[in-house]
Amino acid sequence: MDLKLTTLSLTCALALAACGDNTSQQTSDTSAPATPPAAAEPATPAAGGDIGTQDATAPTATPAATDTAAPASGKPEAVVSNCATTIRGDDAMQFSVGSITVPSSCSEFTITLEHVGKMPVAAMGHNVVVSQASDRTGIATDGVAAGVDGGYVKNGDDRVIAASDLIGGGQTTSVTFPVSALQGSGPYEFFCSFPGHWAVMRGSIQVG
Ligand SMILES: [Cu+2]
C-alpha cells in the first residue's frame, strides 16, 4: 500500500517535473496526497514522458529505491592511478567502491584502505582481502579463529592472494600483490574478513 502510494507519488512528481509546470505543483500542495497522482497520470503520455521520466528517475528516485535494492553492486568503480587505488571503509560496514579494475600494464598493484569511521578495530575492524570469489566464504570462515589479533585471516591460508592488516577507525593500511595473481581462473573479489562483514563488504576485482 505504502509502496504503491510512493510509486504513484513518484510518478506524479516525475510527470510534473517533465512538464516543468509550477502551477501543477501548487495544485498538489493543496490537494490530498492521493489525489494528484490520478490527475497527473494522464498527463504523462501527453508530455511524451518516457525519456523525461527516465531522466528524472536518476536524481529523484535514487535515495529511496537504490539503497535497499542493491547492497553491494550500487557502488562506484574504484579510481585507479599509478597501479594503485584507495578505498574507504566506514562505521556503517560499507566499502566506498564496488569494483576495482587493475590495469594489465601493471606488474604489481596496491590497495590502500582508509577506515574513515571512529569505532575501534575490535568492534568495526576492516581489512581488504583478495581471493577467488569462490574462496571468500572459506577464507572468512576459517579466519574467525584467528581473531582480531590475527586479522581474521588464518595464518598461511594459501587461498589468500592479498590481505591487509585489520584496522580500526581513523587508521590506514595498504597491501601490494602481483597482478599475475589475478590472471588465472577468476572471478576474483576483494572483501573484509571481519566476521559478518564479508557478506556485504565485498566487490569484484579484475584485470582490465
Ligand atoms: Cu570490516
Residues whose N, C-alpha, C, O or C-beta is under 5 A from the ligand:
A	BS01	CU	G125 H126 N127 C192 F194 H197
